[in-house]
Amino acid sequence: MIIKSIAYPRAGLVGNPSDGYHGKTISFSFSNYQACVTLYQTPELEILPNTRDESKFDSIKDLANDVQLNGYYGGIRLLKATIKRFHDYCIMNHIELDDRNFTLRYSTNIPSRVGMAGSSAIITACLRALMAFYGTIIPKPVQANLILSVENKELGIPAGLQDRVAQVYQGVVYMDFDKEYMDEHGFGRYEYLAQNQLPPIYVAYRDDMSEGTEVFHNDIRGRFNRGEPEVVEAMRYWADLTDQVRDALIKRQGHEVIGPLLDANFNKRKELYRISKGNLEMVAAARSVGASAKFCGSGGAIVGTYKDEAMYAKLEKTLTGLGISLIKPVFVPPSLDAPLSL
């Protein structure tokens, strides 16, 4: 049996980065890109490399370009860490795994290091494949926690729950990370929102802005932990914006209402973070035609609303003229936790 599992990029529509700070956020998954893990039984356990794991280059320039796009480590470490964390979880929860081995390979076309959660998509796809192979059922909120632990605890990558919840649940998800609730349950309140309630949405990105999450999230965590009023208040502000957008979506209000809320989300972020010139130019270019714009995640990609096709045409002309890729996201339906077996 061949198991093929897929996970998708996510865009943080509003609220981020308050997911890691007991705030609220809304995110959605989209299928324009994907990470795929294929797993099948073999005599020995083997992880096959992808092009992102290459260590042979034509020149020093090619090596530098590869590091810029993919970082230093590729995807092998993500897969090894996921397998190890899955193994540890099963031991801790008295889940017996049989002694079969497997070969695992991955592929991904999710733009790298532009805030679309490409790394956690690989981990999510891998976890789904492992669950299917061993016939193990892990509840969705626990899956998200487990995926986060792969990055935080196993690999030391700073991250929050938002991306992992969005990719495990898929669809459009409202998340409330209330501290008291999380302390009691170990996870937040997660609620699906209807996809047809969304106004027209675009996603845009530029490869030359790629940088890891650990680069972007400078010392905001430390400032929050120290209780700096400016940072603590910003997290409350983003959580309130999230509730406003949720209410607007339920009322089926469109770009005219939701767009300014997304703009306000980015404007507050700009007050706290050091944002590169290229990212600021991308946001300004989108807003110049009347669209709203904010980061999808940590920078390099933006998400926003637009009024109609005429505005989208202007947006396309403006952004592509600057070398910025533009897509209409194809929304992914809520997850049924069913990897494809061939």
N, C-alpha and C positions, 0 to 999 in steps of 0.2 A: 504494500500500500504506500502510495506517495501522498504526503500531506503538504498542502500548499496553503499558507496563511498570509493574509494581507492586512496592513495597517496604513492609515492615511495621515497626511499632514493636518494640522489644525490651525485655525486663526483665532486669536483672542479678540472677540468683538468689542468687549468693554470690560473694565474692571481690573485687568491685569496691570501691575504685578501683585495685586493684593491677595492672590491665592495662597501665597506663602506667609501671609501676615494676618490670618484670621479675617479676611475680607470676603468679598463676593466677586464673581466674574461670570461672563457668558462666553462660551466658545463654540465653534462648530468645526466639524471635519468635512473635508472635500476631496473628491476622487480624481481631480486633474492629475495628481501624482500619487505614487504609492511606494511603500516598502514591502517586499515580498520575501518570505522565508519558505524554502522547500526542505522537507525532512523525509528521509526514508531509511528503513532498517538496513544495517550493514554489520559485518562481523566486528568492526572496530568503530569507536566513536571518532568522527573526523569533522572538522569545520573547514570548509573550502573558502579560500580568499576571493574577494571581489576586486574589481579594478581600483577601488578606493584603498586597497591594502597593498598596492604595488610598492616595491622597494628598489626597482630598477628604472632609471630615467635616461632620456636621451641627452640631457644637459643639466647644468646647475639651474638654469632658468626654468626648465620643466619641473624640477624638484620644488623650487620655490613656488611656482604656480599651483602645484598639487597641494602643498601645505596650506596655501592661502584658501583654497577651495574646500579641502577635506580635513584640515588639521593634521596632527602628527600621527594619529593612531588608526584611522579607518574604522571598519566595523567589527573586526574580529574580537576586539576586547569587549565590545557590547554583547556579543553572542556568548562568549565565555563567561562573562559576569552574570548574564541572564540564566544560563544553565546552572551555574554554581548556586545562584540565589534560589532558583526553583528547587534544586536538590535540598538546600538548607530548609526551605519552607516545608517541604514534604516531611523531612525528619522531625521538625518541630511540631508538626500537626499529625504525626503518626500515620502518614500516608505511605504505604509500601509501594516502591517502584520495582518493577520486574528488572531482570538483568539483560534485557535487549540493548543493543547499541544502535547507533544511527549515524548517518552522514547528513550534514546540514549545510546549506548554502543560502546566500541572500543576494538580493539585488534591490536597488532603489534608484528612483529618478527624482526624488524630492530635492529641490534646490538646497544645497548644503550651507549651513551656518548663516541663515538669513531669518531665523526666528520662526520657522514653520514646524519645529519639533521633529526634525528628521531623524535624530538619534533615538528618541523615545519611540518613534514609529518602528524602527528596526527591533527594538527590545519588545514592543507590544506584539509584533508579528511572531517573534521567536517564542514568546511565552504562550501564545495561542497554539503554535505548532507543538510545543512540548505537552500542553494540556491534552491536545487531541491524540498525540502518540501514546501517552500513558493512560488516557481515559480519566484524567483528573479534572474535577470541577472546582473552580475557585470563584467565589462570588465577585461580582464586578468591582465593588468598592475595595475589596482586598487585592484584586488584580492591580488596581491603580497604585495602591500603597506598595505592592511588591515591585512594580516597575520603577517607582520612584526610588526604592531602596537600592536597586541595581546601580543607579547613577549616584545617589547621595552616599550610601554606605559602602558600596563595593568599589566604586571608581572615584569617589571624591569630587563628583561634578555637582556644582550648586544648581538646584532645580526645585520646583514646587509641584504641587499636585495637579494644577490646572491642565497641563498638557496631557498627562497620563489619564485623567478622568475623561477628557474630551476624546482621546483615542480609544479607550476601552469602551465607553458608552456609545460613541459616534453620535450622529444627529446634531441637534442644537441643544446644548446643556447649560442650564443655570446652576451655579455652584455657590453654596453658602458654607464658608469655612469657619463658622462660629466656634470660638475656642471651647466654650462649655460643652457644646454638642460633640465636638471632636474628642475632647478629653473623655467623654462618656462612651462614645461609640468607636473611636479610632479612625473615623472618616467624617466627611462633611455631608451636608444635605445636597443631593443631586436631583435635579428636576428637568425633564425633557420639555422643550418648547417646540411648538409646531413650526416646521420649516416654511410653510406657506404664509406665516405671519411676518416673515422678513421682507423688508423693502429690497429693491435691487442692490446687490452687493458686488463689489469688485475686490480683487487682490492683485497687488503689484509688487515686484521685487527687482533688485539689481544685484547681480553676482559679485560686483566689485566692492560691495559693502559687507561681504561676509566676515563675521567674527563670532567667536564662541560666546555662549551665555556668560561664562566666567569673566570675560572681558567687559561685557556691558554692565553687569550688576555690581560694579565697583564696591562701595561700602554702605549701600543702602541697608543691608541686613544689620550691620553693626550699629548704624545710626538708629534704626528702629529698636534694636535691643537695648540701646542706651536711653530710649525714651525721648529722643529729640522731638519736640512738639511739631516741627514742620513735617517730619516724615510720618509721624503717627497720624496727624490730621489728614495728610494726603491719602493714607490708606482708607480712612473713613470716607473721604471725599469720593474715591474710586468706588467704594462699596455702595454709596448712595447713588452714584451714576448708574451702576449696574441695576439697582432696583427701578430707577426711572426708565431705563431702556426696556427692562422686562415688562413693566406696566404698559409702556408704549407699544410693545410687540403684541401683547394680549389685546390691546384696543385696536390693533391693526393700523397704527399710525405709521406714516412713511418717512421718507428722507427728510422732509421739512422739520420734523420733530426729533427724529433719532440722530440725524446728521450732526446737529450742533452738540449733542451729548457726546458723540465720539470725538469731535474736535476738542471739546473741553477735557476729555480724558488725556489726549496727547499734550494739550497745553499745560496741564498740571505736571505731567511727566517732565516736560522741558524745564520746569522750574527746579526740579530736583536732580536730574541726571545730566551728565556731559554727553551731548548728542552730536555726532559728527556732522560736518557741513553737508556731505552727500545725502545723509538721511533727512536733514532739514530741507534740502532742496527738493527731495522727492515728495515730501508732505506738502510743501508750498506749491509745487507744480500741480498736484492733484486738486488742491483747494482753489487754484487759480481759475478752474473751469466751473466751480460751484459744487464739486464733490466734497464729501467729508473725508478725513484721513487720520489714521492713527497707526501705530505699530501693530503688526500681527503678534509679535512677541518681543524679542530683545533688540530688534533693529535689522535693517536690510530688506524687510518686507512690510508693506502697509496694507490695511484693509479699510474699506469705507463704503458709504452709500452714495448713490447717484439718483437723479430724478427720473430720467427717461433715456431712451436710446440716443436722442440728440446729444444729451450731456455725455453719454458714454463715448460717442464718436469723438467729441472734443477731448475727452480724457485720453482716449487711445492715441490720438494725434499728438497730444502734448507729451505723454509719457514715453511712447515709443521713439519720439524724436530725440529724447534724452538717453536712449539706450536702456530704458526700463521696460521689463516684461510685464504684460497686463493680461489677466484672465478673468473670466466669469466663473466663479467656483461652482462646481457640480456638487451639491450637498449629498452627503452620505446618509442613508437611513439609519435609525438606531440599530445597534449591534444585537445580533441574535446569538453571539458566541459560537458560531459554527464555521470553523475553517473548512476549506474545500479539500476533500479527499479524492484522489484520482486512482 
